Structure formats: C-alpha cells, structure tokens
Amino acid sequence: MASGCCGGKRSKMSSSSSSSNRRKSDSRPTSNGSALMTNGHCNGAGGSASSTVKPEMCYYCFDVLYNHLHGLDPPQIPSFTNQSYPLFVTWKIGRDQRLRGCIGTFSPLPLHSGLREYTITSAMRDSRFSPMRTEELSKLWCSVSLLIGFEDCKDCYDWDVGVHGIRIEFYTEKGHHRTATYLPEVSQEQGWDHKETLRNLVRKGGYRGQITDSFLASIKTRRYRSEKCNISYAEYMQHCNNLSSNGYSEPHGVQPYPSPNKAYSKKGKEKTVTSSREYNHQ
C-alpha cells in the first residue's frame, strides 16, 4: 500500500459484508452502481456512448464516502465494468466548486476496488486539506477521471491545452527525482498557456531553482487524455430517490489541481508531490 502525500497506510475495505454486520442502520436508498440514471455530466472522451466512464461511477463514489463517514459497511460490488484503468477521484465543494481533495494513480487498477480506494484516499488523505466531514456531504461534487491515450511527447510543449493532461519527470536542483501531473482540464480552467502550466507544475513537483529553457528541455513529458464524469450530491440523491421509487430495495451493504491560493506565482508556492504512485492532479 503506497503512502506519500496521502498520509499513513490503511487497510483495504471489504465489499462482501452483509447487512447484519453493519455498525449503524441506514434508510438511504444507495445507488450500488445501478444503470438507472438521471443526470450526469460526462466530458471529453467520456461524452460518447462508447466511453467507459459513466455517472454510475460517481454515484458509487458517493455511496462509498457516505458509508465511510457514517460508519457503515462498504456498498455492494457495483454493476459497471471492472476493467483496469489509471484513475483519479476529485472532490469539489460549494457552488463555485472549490477543490476539496484529489488523489489518483497512473497504475491501472480494477475500477471496483480502485474507485473504492481512491474515493476514501482523496476525501480523507489529501495532505493539502483536512479530512472530509459528514456535514460537507450535501455540498460536494464528485468527478471520476479515467486516463487513456498515453503518448511520449517530443518536448515539454508537445501537447494541447484543454485536450491533454501531462505527466512530467525531472530532477530538482538537489538531484532528487520528481514527478507531477495535471489532468487535461486544469490548464484551461486556470487560464494558463503551455509555459504557465509547466511553471506551475514543476513548482508543484518540488523544483525551487530557476526555470530556464535548458531545464525545461531536460523534462521528460508524457501526454494523455481522460474520460471524465462529474456529479453533484443533489444529482446523486435524485438518483437514489429514483431507485427507491422504482422498487429497488435497500442493498446488503452500503492532487492533480493547484491547491487553493497555492499555484506558483510571485506570492505563492505549490506543495511537493513525492509519491511514485499517487498524485494530486491539480
């Protein structure tokens, strides 16, 4: 089990617990990754009917987080595909969707266990934020990003803003190997061009020296795309209510964004990402 920016180690949750093992009762109709869908916003490659990412994945993340915060057993195994992907789970909060936590991995994981693990990791162990609290649930937005189409770049500028995410590798001024990443939407949301994105990303990765053309030329860069879906807590609850009204019974068990005000600028610096497996994508 990797640690790093996510904090201490924690045992994996089991998905096989029965309702008799619950620590608390719960009358909420959970989604269980059901295909019955209300809303859901899938962008980029995830907008096509053939894409893997589905709103049910975000519903499942909400199920996992809800149960964790209320001391309940994990939800049932979901019905969506269990293919393996590199993935990120992002939590935002409030009407302006401020970043509240985001952790992911470039190691392909089965979606059922991967989303369950990184739902909790991103909500409770993002070192830039305090652990999620129960009273925040109703204000949350959840995004699931599945990473696809990895390609080596000719240089650090060989990618398109708003289309590609980038993962960079470099050595600090002290000779330490570092990696850092931004998901495809980050540079566009921040209004950054290629150079601004790279400056922020190397600072995020822990480089404190002068950012020269020769340093940028030494960076190893990979680009990728993502399938992404974004769901609000209100949409999640509407989905749960629809399940209930359609006769579904209660189931048997229920760091790639800049830190707020911490993107590299004349007045601020980003935190270092040191884990070789887990990443803040913004």
C-alpha positions as CSV (number, residue, x, y, z in Angstrom):
1,M,0.0,0.0,0.0
2,A,1.5,3.3,-1.1
3,S,1.6,6.3,1.2
4,G,3.3,9.6,0.4
5,C,1.1,12.6,0.0
6,C,-1.9,10.6,1.1
7,G,-0.8,10.1,4.6
8,G,-0.5,6.8,6.6
9,K,-1.3,3.3,5.5
10,R,-4.8,2.0,5.8
11,S,-6.3,-1.5,5.3
12,K,-8.5,-2.1,2.2
13,M,-12.2,-2.2,2.7
14,S,-14.1,-5.4,2.0
15,S,-17.1,-5.4,-0.3
16,S,-18.5,-8.7,0.9
17,S,-20.0,-7.6,4.2
18,S,-23.7,-8.4,4.8
19,S,-26.3,-6.1,6.3
20,S,-26.2,-8.0,9.6
21,N,-22.6,-6.7,10.1
22,R,-23.5,-3.0,9.8
23,R,-22.5,-0.8,12.6
24,K,-25.4,1.6,12.1
25,S,-28.7,1.5,10.3
26,D,-29.2,3.4,7.1
27,S,-32.5,4.1,5.4
28,R,-30.9,5.9,2.4
29,P,-31.5,4.0,-0.9
30,T,-28.0,3.7,-2.3
31,S,-27.2,3.5,-5.9
32,N,-24.9,0.4,-6.0
33,G,-23.7,1.4,-9.4
34,S,-27.1,0.8,-10.9
35,A,-27.7,1.6,-14.6
36,L,-30.8,3.6,-13.7
37,M,-29.6,7.1,-14.4
38,T,-31.0,10.6,-14.0
39,N,-28.4,13.3,-14.8
40,G,-24.7,13.2,-15.1
41,H,-22.1,15.3,-17.0
42,C,-19.5,13.4,-19.0
43,N,-16.9,15.5,-20.8
44,G,-14.2,14.9,-23.4
45,A,-13.7,11.4,-24.5
46,G,-16.3,10.4,-21.8
47,G,-19.1,12.1,-23.7
48,S,-19.5,9.4,-26.2
49,A,-21.9,6.4,-25.8
50,S,-18.9,4.0,-26.2
51,S,-16.9,5.6,-23.4
52,T,-16.1,3.6,-20.3
53,V,-16.7,6.3,-17.7
54,K,-20.3,6.5,-16.6
55,P,-22.3,8.6,-14.0
56,E,-22.8,5.4,-12.0
57,M,-19.1,5.5,-11.1
58,C,-19.6,8.9,-9.4
59,Y,-22.8,7.5,-7.7
60,Y,-20.7,4.6,-6.4
61,C,-18.0,7.0,-5.0
62,F,-20.7,8.9,-3.2
63,D,-22.0,5.6,-1.8
64,V,-18.5,4.7,-0.6
65,L,-17.9,8.1,1.0
66,Y,-21.4,8.3,2.6
67,N,-20.9,4.9,4.2
68,H,-17.4,5.7,5.4
69,L,-18.5,9.0,7.0
70,H,-21.5,7.3,8.7
71,G,-19.6,4.3,10.0
72,L,-21.4,1.8,7.7
73,D,-20.1,-1.2,5.8
74,P,-18.9,-0.7,2.2
75,P,-21.5,-0.8,-0.6
76,Q,-22.2,-3.8,-2.7
77,I,-20.0,-4.5,-5.7
78,P,-21.2,-2.2,-8.5
79,S,-22.7,-3.3,-11.8
80,F,-20.4,-1.2,-14.1
81,T,-17.3,-2.7,-15.8
82,N,-14.4,-3.8,-13.7
83,Q,-11.7,-3.1,-16.3
84,S,-8.4,-1.7,-15.2
85,Y,-7.5,2.0,-15.7
86,P,-5.3,4.7,-14.3
87,L,-7.8,6.8,-12.4
88,F,-8.4,9.9,-10.3
89,V,-11.2,10.8,-7.9
90,T,-11.8,14.5,-7.4
91,W,-14.0,16.2,-4.8
92,K,-15.1,19.8,-5.0
93,I,-17.3,21.8,-2.7
94,G,-19.8,24.6,-2.9
95,R,-21.5,26.5,-5.7
96,D,-18.1,27.7,-7.0
97,Q,-16.8,24.1,-6.9
98,R,-13.7,24.7,-4.8
99,L,-11.2,21.9,-4.8
100,R,-11.7,19.7,-1.6
101,G,-9.5,16.7,-2.5
102,C,-8.0,14.9,-5.4
103,I,-5.7,11.8,-5.5
104,G,-5.2,9.2,-8.2
105,T,-2.8,6.7,-9.7
106,F,-1.1,6.0,-13.0
107,S,-1.0,2.3,-12.2
108,P,-4.1,0.7,-13.9
109,L,-6.5,-0.7,-11.2
110,P,-9.7,-2.6,-11.5
111,L,-12.4,0.0,-11.3
112,H,-14.4,-1.5,-8.5
113,S,-11.6,-1.6,-6.0
114,G,-9.7,1.4,-7.5
115,L,-12.6,3.8,-7.2
116,R,-13.4,2.5,-3.7
117,E,-9.8,3.0,-2.6
118,Y,-9.3,6.4,-4.1
119,T,-12.7,7.7,-3.0
120,I,-11.5,7.5,0.6
121,T,-7.9,8.5,-0.2
122,S,-8.9,11.7,-2.0
123,A,-11.6,12.6,0.6
124,M,-9.7,11.8,3.8
125,R,-5.9,11.8,3.0
126,D,-5.1,14.6,0.6
127,S,-2.4,16.3,2.6
128,R,-3.5,19.8,1.4
129,F,-6.8,19.5,3.2
130,S,-8.3,18.3,6.4
131,P,-10.3,15.0,6.3
132,M,-13.8,15.3,4.9
133,R,-16.6,15.9,7.4
134,T,-20.1,14.5,7.3
135,E,-21.7,18.0,7.2
136,E,-19.9,18.7,4.0
137,L,-21.6,15.8,2.0
138,S,-24.6,17.8,0.8
139,K,-22.2,20.5,-0.8
140,L,-20.0,18.1,-2.7
141,W,-19.3,17.4,-6.3
142,C,-17.6,14.2,-7.4
143,S,-15.6,13.7,-10.6
144,V,-14.1,10.4,-11.9
145,S,-11.4,10.6,-14.5
146,L,-10.2,7.5,-16.4
147,L,-6.8,8.2,-18.1
148,I,-6.3,6.9,-21.7
149,G,-4.2,7.5,-24.8
150,F,-0.7,7.9,-23.2
151,E,2.0,9.2,-25.5
152,D,5.6,10.3,-25.1
153,C,6.0,14.0,-26.1
154,K,8.7,15.3,-28.4
155,D,9.3,18.1,-25.9
156,C,7.5,19.7,-22.9
157,Y,5.3,21.7,-25.2
158,D,4.1,18.8,-27.4
159,W,0.5,18.8,-26.0
160,D,-2.7,20.7,-26.5
161,V,-4.3,22.9,-23.7
162,G,-7.7,21.6,-22.8
163,V,-7.2,18.3,-24.6
164,H,-4.2,16.6,-22.9
165,G,-3.1,16.1,-19.4
166,I,0.6,15.9,-18.8
167,R,2.9,13.9,-16.5
168,I,6.4,15.2,-16.2
169,E,9.6,13.7,-14.7
170,F,12.6,15.8,-13.8
171,Y,15.4,16.2,-11.3
172,T,15.5,19.0,-8.7
173,E,18.4,21.4,-8.2
174,K,19.5,18.9,-5.5
175,G,19.4,15.9,-7.8
176,H,16.1,14.4,-6.5
177,H,13.9,12.7,-9.0
178,R,10.4,14.1,-9.1
179,T,7.1,13.6,-11.0
180,A,4.0,15.7,-11.2
181,T,0.8,15.8,-13.2
182,Y,-2.1,18.0,-14.3
183,L,-5.3,16.5,-15.7
184,P,-6.5,17.8,-19.1
185,E,-9.0,20.3,-17.7
186,V,-6.6,22.0,-15.4
187,S,-4.7,24.4,-17.7
188,Q,-7.9,25.5,-19.4
189,E,-9.7,26.1,-16.1
190,Q,-6.8,28.2,-14.8
191,G,-6.4,30.1,-18.0
192,W,-2.8,29.0,-18.4
193,D,-0.8,28.6,-21.6
194,H,1.8,25.9,-22.1
195,K,4.6,27.8,-20.3
196,E,2.4,28.9,-17.3
197,T,1.2,25.3,-16.9
198,L,4.8,24.0,-16.9
199,R,6.0,26.6,-14.4
200,N,3.2,25.7,-12.0
201,L,3.7,22.0,-12.5
202,V,7.4,21.9,-11.8
203,R,6.9,24.0,-8.7
204,K,4.2,21.6,-7.6
205,G,6.6,18.8,-8.2
206,G,9.2,20.4,-5.8
207,Y,11.5,22.3,-8.1
208,R,12.7,25.5,-6.4
209,G,15.5,26.5,-8.8
210,Q,15.5,28.9,-11.7
211,I,13.2,27.7,-14.5
212,T,15.4,28.1,-17.6
213,D,15.0,26.9,-21.2
214,S,17.7,24.3,-20.6
215,F,15.8,23.0,-17.5
216,L,12.6,22.8,-19.4
217,A,14.4,20.9,-22.2
218,S,15.5,18.3,-19.7
219,I,12.0,17.4,-18.6
220,K,10.6,14.1,-19.7
221,T,6.9,14.6,-20.7
222,R,4.0,12.3,-21.4
223,R,0.6,13.4,-22.5
224,Y,-2.7,11.7,-22.1
225,R,-6.4,12.2,-22.4
226,S,-9.2,11.4,-19.9
227,E,-12.8,10.3,-19.8
228,K,-14.4,12.3,-17.1
229,C,-17.8,12.4,-15.4
230,N,-18.9,15.0,-12.8
231,I,-21.9,14.6,-10.4
232,S,-23.3,16.8,-7.7
233,Y,-24.6,15.5,-4.4
234,A,-28.1,16.7,-5.4
235,E,-27.9,14.6,-8.6
236,Y,-26.7,11.6,-6.5
237,M,-29.7,12.0,-4.1
238,Q,-32.1,12.3,-7.0
239,H,-30.7,9.1,-8.4
240,C,-31.1,7.3,-5.1
241,N,-34.7,8.5,-4.8
242,N,-35.4,7.3,-8.4
243,L,-34.0,3.9,-7.4
244,S,-36.4,3.8,-4.4
245,S,-39.4,4.9,-6.4
246,N,-38.7,2.2,-8.9
247,G,-38.9,-0.6,-6.3
248,Y,-35.2,-1.1,-5.6
249,S,-34.8,-2.5,-2.0
250,E,-32.0,-1.4,0.3
251,P,-28.8,-3.2,-0.7
252,H,-26.9,-5.6,1.6
253,G,-24.2,-3.1,2.3
254,V,-24.0,0.2,1.6
255,Q,-3.5,16.1,-6.2
256,P,-3.8,16.7,-9.9
257,Y,-5.5,20.7,-9.1
258,P,-3.5,23.6,-7.7
259,S,-4.1,23.9,-4.0
260,P,-6.4,26.9,-3.3
261,N,-4.3,30.0,-3.5
262,K,-1.2,27.9,-3.8
263,A,-0.5,27.8,-7.5
264,Y,3.0,29.0,-8.3
265,S,3.2,32.8,-8.6
266,K,5.1,35.6,-7.1
267,K,3.1,35.3,-3.9
268,G,2.7,31.5,-3.5
269,K,4.1,28.1,-4.0
270,E,2.6,24.7,-4.5
271,K,3.3,21.7,-2.3
272,T,5.8,19.0,-3.3
273,V,4.4,15.6,-4.6
274,T,6.8,12.8,-3.7
275,S,4.8,9.6,-4.1
276,S,5.7,7.4,-7.0
277,R,2.2,6.0,-7.3
278,E,-0.3,8.6,-6.0
279,Y,-0.7,12.1,-7.4
280,N,-2.6,15.3,-6.7
281,H,-3.7,16.1,-10.3
282,Q,-4.2,19.8,-9.7
